[in-house]
Amino acid sequence: FGAYRGDECLMINGHRLKEFKDRRGAFNGVFTLSWTTLSTVGYGNAWPALTNEYSDDGSKVNGSCFMFNVLLMLEAFIGVVFAGACGAILFELVGRLQTKARVEFSNPIVIRFGSGLLANDWDDDTDSEGGQEGLVSCPVLEFRILNKDHSVKNGGITDASVSCVAGIEERGDVPVLEETAEGENITMPKRSYDDMEIVNDEHPYFRRCWTVVHTLNENSPLISSKMKARIRKNGGLWPERYSTARLIERHLDFEEIVVNFEGFSKSTSTSVSEQRVYHMCDVALGYQFVTILEKENEEVNVLSECLNDVMEQNGNDKGRSLTDDLGRRGIGMKTLKKGMSFRRGISFRG
């Protein structure tokens, strides 16, 4: 339609488009009108003519240019909507980047038990509430969170908190029926999520590394109901005869652990959050994390590369051999070194 009415209704430098003998210059004028309209920059040397408008030579526009102006109005409207949509998408992307916490979770989670609880090697610079009270009798589950901005000025996270829920597959209940894309009905096990009690669930100023601790006691959703009954019968203490890696593993009863981290970043002045999901294959029984903090010249340094490193727990109670666990996954190891590092993608439990 623009080509049909453009000769009469398009003015370029005070002349109608049809007065131009050079069609290349005419095309440049039409293109200029189009992009200035679509981008809402405004009309410059090219503009749509009015019905009664005269050109510089005194000739009057022949015919109505109403529909031509409506076409440009629609083009301007589309340009405004497009600019607004691009701005909204960019704002959303920037907002997501700012609200994503600059933290990293350890790949393995460890469970210490027995004499491994007597010596505590927490690499934790927390002043949060909670301590070691009640951690001597029952095994404890631990994982670490590293602040990636530990070496950046004002890179700390204030009012940090961690909450965990355990996904448990319920037995004996009616299964959930779901329909696949092919129209077939499949039976899905019913799963419930229970809150986990964290010993040190709050951190007033998270700057370096945070070791999160959960106690496997009678209130823990991670162990079986039979073991909970034994603990209650034993006065809240873990039965000594079950204080072995294999028996503890036998009484672990969960599918996944969902960890939610929240806090306020000082560097971006926004609320940040992050999430991590752990499974049974991420559990290392009878092992503890290696030291991640070192002091040099009165300065505390963070060994980020050691975030995922574990070693046998202190004391006489040892866990399952890492060589056995990795061998069950087809990964051969000649020797077991102190501080063996577990990288993402290696499941060390079957």
Order of alpha helices (4+ residues) and beta strands (2+ residues): alpha-beta-beta-alpha-beta-alpha-beta-beta-beta-beta-beta-beta-beta-beta-beta-alpha-alpha-beta-beta-beta-beta-beta-beta-beta-alpha-beta
